[in-house]
Amino acid sequence: MLSIHTILHPTDFSPNAEYALRLACSLAQDYDARLILLHVSMPPPGPIDALPPNPNVSAESQETLLGKLPWPETPETGVRVEHRVAEGQPADEIVRLARKVSCDLIVMGTHGRTGLARLLHGSVAEEVLRTAPCPVLSVHLPARQS
């Protein structure tokens, strides 16, 4: 049986990410695993006055981050949740943290871009799938049922 102790859920706070979070929470509860929510932001343009966030420690322990991000509520009770924030290229930071915390599974939403949008913006999920040190579960928001 697959042993899952740490699940990483990258979030951009979109509906796709929230849908993937529900699955990540369910898996964390089933496996009694810790769940790490990671938000990656792009570095600000121009000079930087403050230190960048440290993804190796919880967001709550970093004074400059307190109350600044709309962390979603986790639907499952009893799930150990940690919040982390990083600055940089999203795929690189996701994979870096997955390695650092010895992640067993990454559960992430995908926007399902195609054509020109995918060519211009790339796919974070696709890059993570190619370079992650662990299995990646890519979750697409289902089409609305009529």
N, C-alpha and C positions, 0 to 999 in steps of 0.2 A: 504494500500500500504506500502511496506517495505521502511523504511526511512534509507537512507545511507548517512552519513555525512563524514565518514573517511574510506578510503580503504587502506589496507596495501599490498604492493607488494614486497615480498622477491625476491632478485635477486642474481644469481651467475654469471651473465653476459653471460650465455649460450644462444644458439638459442631458447631453450625451454622457458627460462625466458623472452626473448625478445618477443616471440609470446604471452605469457601471459600478458606482459606489454601492448600490443596493446589493449587487451580486458579490462584490468584494466583502461586504459586511456579513452576508450569509455564509460565505466560505470561511471567513475568520471565525465566526461563531461555531460552525461545524467542526473546524480543526483546532479550536481553542488557540488561534494564532493571533499575534499582534498585528494591527493594521496601521500602516504608515500612510498618511495622506500627504502628498507632496504637491506644492504649487511652484511652478517655475515662471519667473518673470524675466523680461528682457532688461538688461542694464539700462539705466537712464542715460539719455544722450547728454553730452557735455560733462562738465566737471562734477565729481561726486563729493558731497560733503560728509556723508555718513558711511560707515562700514557696510559692505553688502551683507545680506542675511547669511547665516551659517547653517547649511543643510544638515550638519552633523549633530545639531542639538535641536530641541523642540522649539517651535515658534513662540510658545508661551513664555519661554525663558529668555527671549530676546526683546528687550524693552522697546526697540524701534518698530517692532511688528505688532505689539499688543493692540487688539481691536481693529486692525487695519484690513483684515481679510474676511470675506463672508464664508467661513468654514461651514459646510453643510452639516446638518444633524445626522448622526448615524441611526438608521432605523432599528438596528438590533441592540438589545440591551446586553450588557456584560462583555462587549467587545472592547479590548484594550486598543485605544486609538491614540496615535501620536501625530502631531502636525509639524510639517517641515516646510521650509521655504528656501529656494535657491534662485540665483540669478545666472542667466546664460542661455545657451541654446537648449531648448527643452529636452530633446532626445539625449543629448550628451549628459545633462544633469540627472535625468531619470536613470540612465545606465550607471552613472558614477555612484549615485546613492544606492542603487540595487547591489552593486559590488561591495560598497562600504558596510552595509548592514547585513550582508549575506542573505539577501532576499531569496525566498523560495518560489515566489510567484508574483508577477506584475499583472494587475487587472486594470485595464484602461479603456476609456471610451474612444471611439473613432468618429470623425465627422463624415467619413465616406466621400471625400472629395473625388471628383473624376475630371478628366479632360484638362482644360486650361487652368482651372483652379488648383488642381493637384500639381501641375507642372510649375506654376508660379509659387505656390506655398509649400509644396512638398508634403510629406506625410510623416508626422511625428511617430505615429503608431508603427508605420512601416520601418522607420529607422530603428526604433526600439526593438522590434521583432528581429531585425538583422543582427543587432549588436548586444542584446541583453545576455547576462550570464545565467539566466534562469528561464523557465517557460513564461510566455506572455499570453494572456487571454485578452483578446481585442473584442470589445463589446460594441455593437452598433445599435443605436436607438431604433426599435422596430417601427415600421411604417404604421400609420394610424389605421385601425380597423374601422371599416364603415358598416 
